[in-house]
Amino acid sequence: MSELEVREFHDRHDLAPGEEEEVRLGQRLLGYIVGLGLSILLTATSFFVAGTDLVWQPSIPVALTVLAIAQMGIHLVFFLHITTGPDNTNNVMALAFGLLIVFLVVGGSVWIMSHLNQNMMPMDQIMRMQ
Amino acid sequence: MTDAVLPYAAHGDPHHLRGLQEAVLGHEGPAPKRIVTGYGFWIFLLSDIVMFSCFFASYAVLLRQTAGGPSGSQLFDLRSVAAETAFLLLSSFTCGLASIAADLRNARWYQAAMAVTCVLGLCFLALEGREFSGLVARGAGPSRSAFLSAFFTLVGCHGLHVSAGILWLLTMMAQVYAKGFRADICRRLLCFALFWHALDIIWVGIFSIVYLMGSGT
């Protein structure tokens, strides 16, 4: 096996983020068009759900969150080409670590601050102590 | 292939890897520069996303602290937000077209797609600037309340990223025009496309959490 063949084999098993294996025009174009279509669909649904009275009102924030996460997934797969393929392991691991930090920061802040508000003495009692 | 090329072949294949796989493991060296560059930039983008998550967290915490001032449902104009979303989403698409054209080494289509991306990004920035100046003119500037400070920090930081992205976009157009599709310039293009798509991901979070949820309550 020549050095070049080994190199090609190696290349196929390691991809930079944002890169696709095939350089075929039609397939790549189709990927972006499908991504755009799904994004438009999810965005339109989000804007519709936010303004409608047809849905049970307390479920709207949950629905918007789910739609947003779905659309972020669409962007990751179709635009940034982060997939679960074996050639993408490094990128997915970095993404997983980033998501862990994001959930710790956002979830932790919201959780702790809401508990602080609940456990804080009412303002008039604080004023009386002084 | 001889044993001289694969010195470890004498160890009797301890991992039961034969043929091609063995040869690849034997030759495993540093990954191509393109892959290392893209991976490093991906890690930068993730750190950028972590920074935005801090702004999202402070916005969520300060959402109700309006200090008697206007809340989101009184301020946000969803039609302008929908237009901004459309501009940014379409610019992400044309940026994808530009990276396809760059891979095909088609300079004309590349410059056209990048120019469209630039125009769409500028439309986004113009709408956002109009919204911000309108808020400040109505006395709802960033110093009005903790809620508005958090709002301007989060959305303004995204706007700054888009502005920086447009400067980078113009630089990439000029570099391809002056130097052609050299390997190092193609690596920069890969990074730029990643950056532009990541901005769109952050905008999805902003329009869902800030604008749509904020205008409902």
Boltz contact constraints between the chains, C-beta under 6 A:
constraints:
  - contact:
      token1: [A, 1]
      token2: [B, 1]
      max_distance: 6.0
  - contact:
      token1: [A, 1]
      token2: [B, 23]
      max_distance: 6.0
  - contact:
      token1: [A, 6]
      token2: [B, 23]
      max_distance: 6.0
  - contact:
      token1: [A, 6]
      token2: [B, 24]
      max_distance: 6.0
  - contact:
      token1: [A, 6]
      token2: [B, 27]
      max_distance: 6.0
  - contact:
      token1: [A, 9]
      token2: [B, 24]
      max_distance: 6.0
  - contact:
      token1: [A, 10]
      token2: [B, 24]
      max_distance: 6.0
  - contact:
      token1: [A, 14]
      token2: [B, 31]
      max_distance: 6.0
  - contact:
      token1: [A, 14]
      token2: [B, 35]
      max_distance: 6.0
  - contact:
      token1: [A, 16]
      token2: [B, 34]
      max_distance: 6.0
  - contact:
      token1: [A, 16]
      token2: [B, 35]
      max_distance: 6.0
  - contact:
      token1: [A, 16]
      token2: [B, 38]
      max_distance: 6.0
  - contact:
      token1: [A, 17]
      token2: [B, 38]
      max_distance: 6.0
  - contact:
      token1: [A, 17]
      token2: [B, 42]
      max_distance: 6.0
  - contact:
      token1: [A, 18]
      token2: [B, 190]
      max_distance: 6.0
  - contact:
      token1: [A, 18]
      token2: [B, 193]
      max_distance: 6.0
  - contact:
      token1: [A, 18]
      token2: [B, 194]
      max_distance: 6.0
  - contact:
      token1: [A, 23]
      token2: [B, 103]
      max_distance: 6.0
  - contact:
      token1: [A, 28]
      token2: [B, 100]
      max_distance: 6.0
  - contact:
      token1: [A, 32]
      token2: [B, 93]
      max_distance: 6.0
  - contact:
      token1: [A, 32]
      token2: [B, 96]
      max_distance: 6.0
  - contact:
      token1: [A, 36]
      token2: [B, 93]
      max_distance: 6.0
  - contact:
      token1: [A, 39]
      token2: [B, 89]
      max_distance: 6.0
  - contact:
      token1: [A, 43]
      token2: [B, 85]
      max_distance: 6.0
  - contact:
      token1: [A, 46]
      token2: [B, 208]
      max_distance: 6.0
  - contact:
      token1: [A, 46]
      token2: [B, 212]
      max_distance: 6.0
  - contact:
      token1: [A, 47]
      token2: [B, 82]
      max_distance: 6.0
  - contact:
      token1: [A, 50]
      token2: [B, 212]
      max_distance: 6.0
  - contact:
      token1: [A, 50]
      token2: [B, 216]
      max_distance: 6.0
  - contact:
      token1: [A, 60]
      token2: [B, 216]
      max_distance: 6.0
  - contact:
      token1: [A, 61]
      token2: [B, 213]
      max_distance: 6.0
  - contact:
      token1: [A, 64]
      token2: [B, 208]
      max_distance: 6.0
  - contact:
      token1: [A, 64]
      token2: [B, 212]
      max_distance: 6.0
  - contact:
      token1: [A, 64]
      token2: [B, 213]
      max_distance: 6.0
  - contact:
      token1: [A, 68]
      token2: [B, 204]
      max_distance: 6.0
  - contact:
      token1: [A, 68]
      token2: [B, 208]
      max_distance: 6.0
  - contact:
      token1: [A, 71]
      token2: [B, 204]
      max_distance: 6.0
  - contact:
      token1: [A, 72]
      token2: [B, 201]
      max_distance: 6.0
  - contact:
      token1: [A, 72]
      token2: [B, 204]
      max_distance: 6.0
  - contact:
      token1: [A, 75]
      token2: [B, 200]
      max_distance: 6.0
  - contact:
      token1: [A, 75]
      token2: [B, 201]
      max_distance: 6.0
  - contact:
      token1: [A, 79]
      token2: [B, 92]
      max_distance: 6.0
  - contact:
      token1: [A, 79]
      token2: [B, 197]
      max_distance: 6.0
  - contact:
      token1: [A, 80]
      token2: [B, 197]
      max_distance: 6.0
  - contact:
      token1: [A, 90]
      token2: [B, 39]
      max_distance: 6.0
  - contact:
      token1: [A, 91]
      token2: [B, 42]
      max_distance: 6.0
  - contact:
      token1: [A, 94]
      token2: [B, 43]
      max_distance: 6.0
  - contact:
      token1: [A, 94]
      token2: [B, 46]
      max_distance: 6.0
  - contact:
      token1: [A, 98]
      token2: [B, 46]
      max_distance: 6.0
  - contact:
      token1: [A, 98]
      token2: [B, 49]
      max_distance: 6.0
  - contact:
      token1: [A, 101]
      token2: [B, 50]
      max_distance: 6.0
  - contact:
      token1: [A, 102]
      token2: [B, 53]
      max_distance: 6.0
  - contact:
      token1: [A, 105]
      token2: [B, 53]
      max_distance: 6.0
  - contact:
      token1: [A, 105]
      token2: [B, 54]
      max_distance: 6.0
  - contact:
      token1: [A, 105]
      token2: [B, 57]
      max_distance: 6.0
  - contact:
      token1: [A, 106]
      token2: [B, 53]
      max_distance: 6.0
  - contact:
      token1: [A, 106]
      token2: [B, 56]
      max_distance: 6.0
  - contact:
      token1: [A, 106]
      token2: [B, 57]
      max_distance: 6.0
  - contact:
      token1: [A, 109]
      token2: [B, 57]
      max_distance: 6.0
  - contact:
      token1: [A, 109]
      token2: [B, 61]
      max_distance: 6.0
  - contact:
      token1: [A, 110]
      token2: [B, 60]
      max_distance: 6.0
  - contact:
      token1: [A, 113]
      token2: [B, 61]
      max_distance: 6.0
